[in-house]
């Protein structure tokens, strides 16, 4: 057992962290305002106690590749954010930013789903890159509002020639930085550059243990091998690496095989994202299937045996904090449109025209986003129909 370390301090409130010999963390609050930190600390301590961390170093514990390390200046900001949320002052703790779009044969449907303008459907592979001033403005305003996680996402953001500069631009005392990649144009040198620039987590999506299925999903021959190579490059460069996958109800049976693949590849975390019901033919997760995910999550994370930790948004957004979109999450598209997340195709303002703070205020007035939900708002059939009608979607209603 180590001595307590202060991770947050303000008049009337102090939060300390104690690290056990097993590498676990326990958080405690003191002062007459300690009640303000109680909701967050209660949720955090339960999972810190019951689950293995993604990574333990001499100086810090990383509960998940999706969170800042404890202790750190960024974790201190997270505690401050959560105290504010306890008083009803929600901020976008996570801001995801698109820095490029790389399309394949599924471009048309993907573009319609994500409000992408000026898409040249005659070109099966192309990218749309926003300007550097727009990206830097998004980062600045996100940090100014209290963001603690900046994620470069959608398409393959590492295809943007300025991605290393964007990672470096983020103030690491305010936010940790994450980036997705398909591994399309990635090598050890770029991985080392990203590490030097301050990237915390490299996220690589793999949809199936069958390379042909993954390649078909991407619409690119050899995509699976490139994704595996990206994981290996990231680990060799010293980055925290998570292998991510999306599961709908039909794919729950593949979960354990994907986790074993993640273990064979040596990643720090296996991230399971429950697909939201927006795509044609995508089957909704049943309660029984969701229970399978939750049970496997608890079983794996209860034992620190060197296998990858599991992150599950079914747990994180379900049991822990509620759906993130418009409550703790804001998304910026390549066109500068600000949305609650990448899946809700409603813009609440363009960053070239209004501030992120204004767009966030507009989101927070949306009753469907204010409500704490155990599942994504697109699981609400009334809201889903509103989205379909507004965007001209003609998809089948997802089956249970």
N, C-alpha and C positions, 0 to 999 in steps of 0.2 A: 504494500500500500504506500502510495506517495503522498506528499504534502499537497493540500488544496492549492489550486491555481485560480486566480480571479479571471473570469472570462467576460464579466460585464459589471460596470459600476456606474451608478448615478445617485443623486441625492435620494436617500430613502430606500435604495435597493442595491444589493450586491449579489451576484451569482458566481459561485465557485464550482470548479470541476475537480474531482478526485479520481485519479487513475489507479485501478487495482493492479495487482501483480499479473492478472490474466489479460491485461490490456483493455479491460472494460472501463467505462466512464460513468460516474454518477454526478449529477448536477444538483446543487442545493442553493436556496435563496435565503437571504437575511435582510433585515430592515423592515420598516413599517409598511413598505409597498410590496412586500414579498408576495402578497396575494395576486398581484398583477402578473407575476411570472408563473404562477402555479399551474394554469392550464397547459402551457407549453411544456414546462418541466415534467409534468405528470406523463404526458404522451411520450416525450423524449426519453425519460428514464426507463419507462417500461421496455422500449425497444432497445435501448442501450444495454439494459440488463439481460434481456432474453436472447439477443442476437449477436452473432459474431460481427466484428467490423470488417470493412473491405480491406483495410490496410492499417498496420501499426508501425510507426517509426519511433525513433528515440525521442523526438520532440512533439509528436502529435498522434492522435487517433483519427482515422478517417472512417466515420460510421458507414458511409456509403460513398461511391464515386460521384454521386449526384449532390453531395453536401460538402460544405467547407469543413476543414479539419478542426479538431478541438485539442488545444486552444488555438485561436488565431484571431487576427483583427476582423476577418470576415465573419467568423462565428459570432463575435461580439455584435456585429451589425445585425446578424440574424436574430439574436436574442432581442435586440432593440425593436426590430420589425415585429416580432411575435408579441411583444408586450403592447405595442401599438395596436395590433390586430385584436388583442384581448379587450381593448377599449373601443373596438369598432373601426379603427383606422387601417383599412386594408391597403397594402402596397404591392406592386408587382415584384415579388422577391425573385422570381425567375423571368428573364426576358430572353426570348429566342429570336434570333435575327437571321434572315435569309441573306446570303451574300452571293449566291449564284443559283441557277436552276439548270440542271442537266436532264434533258428529256430523252425518252426512248419511245418505243412503239405505242406505249400507253399515254402519250403526251396529251392527247385531246381530252380524255376523261379527267386526267390529273389536273390539267389547266382549268377546266370548267369547275372542278371541285374547289380549286384554290384561287379563283378569281383572277387568274393570270391573263394579262392583256397582251395584244399584239403577238400572238403565238404563230410562228410560221410552221404549219403542219406539214409542209412539203419537205422540211428538213428534219429527219428523224433524230438527229443529235445536235443540240445547240445549247447555248447558255445565255442567260440574261443576267448581267451584273449591275447592281446599283452603284452609284458613285461613292467614292471614298468619303466625301463630306457627309453624305446621308448616313452611312454606316457609323461614322464617328459621332454624328449628332445623336443617333439612336443609343449608342453606348453612353455618351455623356448624360443624356436625359434619364436613361435607365438608372445609372448610378446615383444621379441626383435625387431620384425618387426612393432609393433604398434597396435597389436590386442587389442580391448577393450571389446570383448565378447568371452568367451570360453564356448562352449557348448559340453557337453558329450551326445552323441546321437547314434541313430541306435540301433535296437534290444531293450533290456532293460538294459541300462548301470548301473543301480543300482544293477544288479545281480553280478557285479564285486566286489569281496570281498575287493578290495582296493579303492573303489570309494570315501569313505570319505577322505582318504589320498590324492587322486588326487585333490579333491575340495580344501582341505587345502593347497596343494602345490602351487596353483595359487596365485600370488601376487595381493591382492585385491585393492592395490593402482593403479594397471595398468589395471585390467580387472574385470568385473563382471562375475559370473559363473552361468550357467544354466545347468539343467539336465532333460532329458526325463525319464519317467518310464511308464511301462505297469502296474505297481503295483503288479507284480507277487510274489515278496518276499519282502514286504515292510510293515513296522509297524511304530508306533509312535516313538519308540526309535531310529530307523534309521533316521526318519525325524528330530528329535532333534539333532542327531549327525551331519547331513548335515547342519542344521542351525548354529550350533556351529562352524563348519568348514568354514562357510562363503558363503554357497550357497545362491544366490539371488532369483532365480526363479526355481520352480518345474513345469515342463510341463507334463501334462497327456493327452494323446490322447484318444478321444472317437469318434467313427465313426458313431454312430447312437443312437437315443433315445430308440431304441428297443434293449434290452440286447442280444437277440438271434442273431441279425444281427452283433453286435459288436463281440460277441463270435465267430461267424462264420468267420469274418474277421481275427481275431487273431488265429483261429484254436485251441482255448483253452476254454473249458467249465468253466464258472464262471469268465471270463476275465473282463466282464463289472463290476461286483460287486467289483472286485479287484481294477479296475481303480477308481471307486467312492470312495472306502475306502482310496486309495492313496491321493486323493484330500483332504479328510477330515483330514487325518494325517498331510499333509503338512500345512494346515491352522491352525490346533491346535498347530503345532510347531512354528508358526510365520513366515513361508516362504511366499513369494509372489507366488501365484499359478495361472497358466493359463491353461484353458481347450482348447486343440487344436483339430482341425479336418481338414481333407483334403476333398475338394469338387471338383468333376468334374462336367461337365454340367448336368448330370443326377441327381445330389444330391443338386442342388441349392435350390430346394423347401424345403429341410430339414433344411436349415440354421437357420431360426427363431426358430424352435423347439429346436435345439441344443443350441442356445443362451439362451433360457428360462431355459433349463436344467442347463446351466452354472450359471445362476442367482440363481436358486434354491439351487445349491451346494455352492454358496457364493464365487466363485473364483474372483480374481481381474481383469481378462481379459479373453475374448474368442477369440482365435486365429484361423483365417481362412487361410488355405494354399490352393492355387489353384493347383490342381494336374497337373503335367507336363505330356505331351503326350508320355509316354514310355511304358505303360502296354497294353497288349492285351485287346481290347474291351473298353478301357477307352475313353470316349467321350470328345473331346475338348470343352472348354468353348466358347460359342458364345459371340459376343459383347453384345447382349441383356441380356444374363445371367450374364455377368461381370458387367453390369450396375445395375442389381438387387443387387449384392453384394455391389457395391460402394454406391448406394443410402441408403441401410440399414446401412452401416458403418457410413455414415454421420448423418443419423437420430438418431442412438443410441448414438454416441459420442458427439452430440451437446447438450445433456441434462445430467447434473450431478445429477441423481436421485437415486443413490445408486445401479443401475444395472451395470453389468460388462462392462467395456470398450471393444471395438472390435479392434483387430489388424488384418489387412488384408495385405498379401503380394501382392495382386492385387493392392492395393494403394501404399504400401511402396516401392515395386520394380517397379510399373508401373508409377504412377504420381510423386513420390518423387525422388527416386535416380536411377531408372533403375534396370534391372536385376542384382543381386548381384554376381552370379557365375563368378569367375575369375576377378572380378572387386573390390569387397569388401569382398569376401567370399572365403575361402579355406577349403577343407575337407580332413581329414586323416582317412584312413580305418584301420581296425584291422591289416592288413598286412603291414601298414606303407606307402601305396600308397597315393600320394597327388593328389587330384582331384579338379576341380573348385567348385564342390558341390557334394552331395551324388547321384545326378541323372545323371550326365555326367560320364559314365564309361571309361574315358580316364585318365591314370596315367601320370603325368608329372615328375615323379621321386619317388623313394622310400626313405623314411627318413633314412633308414640304409645306404644308398649309397650317397645321395646328400642332401644338406641343403634345408630347406624350402624356403630360399631366391632364390636359384637356380630354384626350381620348380616353384615359383611365376613368376620369369622372363620368364620362358618358356611359362607359361600361358598367360602372357601379350603380347607375340609375336603372339598369336593366334588372327587373325583378327576377328573371330566370337565372341570372348570374349571381345575385345577392344571396340567394338561398343556399344553405349548406346542403350538398348532395353527396350521397355515397357512391353515385355513379355519374358519368359524364352527362351533361345536359341533353345531348343528342339521344340519350336513352328515353327521354321524355317524348312520347309520340306527338304531343301537341307542338312542342318546340321543333321537333324534327320536321313535321309537316310545314311549319312556318319557313324553315330553311329551304325545303324542297321547292315550295311555291315561289319564294323570293329569287331563287337561282335557276328555276326552270329545270330542275332535276326530274328525270323520269325513271327513277330506279324503283325496283321492287321493295316493298317494305320488308326489312330483314326479319327472318324467321326466328322464333324462339329456339 
